[in-house]
Amino acid sequence: MEADVPGPSAFPGPSERAVCGRRGFLLAGLLGLAGCRQSSRDGSAPATATVGRAEAEALLEARSRAVLEHDAERFLATVHPDEPGFRARQEELFTALARLPFDGWRESVEKIEGSLATLRLAYRYRGFDTSDVVHTTYLELGRAGGRTLITGDGGDLRDAPEIWADPDVEAVRGRSGLAVGTGPLKQVADQLDRSVPAVSAVVGTGWARRAVALVPGDADRAEELAGGQPLDGIVAVATATRNADGSPGQARILVSPESWPKLSPVGRRVVLTHELTHVAMESAGDDRTPLWLVEGFADHVAYLDTGTPVVSAARELAAEVRRGELPARLPSREDFATGSPRLSQAYQEAWLACRMIAEEYGEDRLLRLYREAGAGSERDALREVLGTADLTGAWREYLRRELG
Ligand SMILES: [Zn+2]
């Protein structure tokens, strides 16, 4: 038997559990951070471009085609030969990009000020992204021998962080999962393959049924990809890139390189199934559905059929209940905030509320409640779907029964 028999170490501990924080738009939020260097011009006169836009566009088109066709020579032919340090970094970048399964990768000119080109990078992963992921990037352009060439990066103007900034990046593709990074890619891709059917069994098949996971190799890269916030014990977080019009774009699951290896196989299953449920329910960018439903539903799906005893998965809450301390109300949005003193208990309370609804009313009604509470008010949804305006009494009784 593999280690799928649950034991005490099989469950995420308080600091390792599937806390996800629902930090929607994290990656996309970085778009706005990138433009902090002031132009050297005072803005009173239009910038005089030393490089023509048409030339720059042609250069970028050749460079983008070289990426898609894995043509290193043509890629490096766009870089100035007298910039050896920059050229070496571009060679590394090309090697990294060549390992990733792009369906599209295209840089184009947003604007040119002097020698600085502000670019729009649009890319998508083959078989996974259904629309372009768009970032702002920067390059310095110059002329040599009558030609326009790339002479450097944006200096202080940093490109939006991407996983391929790590030169050792690789991709592992499963049936339903694409894992990109330098961490345990195969393990993550395999688990995504197993978790997708588990999510579909509850929420149905009306979602993409695939996901891209970013698996960086160290905490610094993870923090950068998380928008500059340390993951601090969070194992994984579901995010969404942002489309040009501000709407949520492609789903990404960011996996913490520090917390992931501490999990047992069951713990890893629970964490990724939880995050995939968020992907399926489009939680990143959903500010309307009550958090106890969002997080409780994700844990409900994640723990189904794991054989995990309730008192093990909810041990902090169980300890309180055994002491006679029953929570007075369902957890609020604040209870799920990072640093909340009863964060673990908030997840456990939410999970058991959803588990109770599934047991007493059925999975279908739990799913309907989720959708209706996101479209209107929680109270109306409870009354409409479950025929009660308040679950508190029944839920507290359920906690006493399951954990007491
Ligand atoms: Zn979550």
Boltz pocket constraint, residues with backbone or C-beta under 6 A from the ligand:
constraints:
  - pocket:
      binder: B
      contacts: [[A, 18], [A, 19], [A, 20], [A, 21], [A, 22], [A, 274], [A, 275], [A, 278], [A, 294], [A, 295], [A, 298]]
      max_distance: 6.0
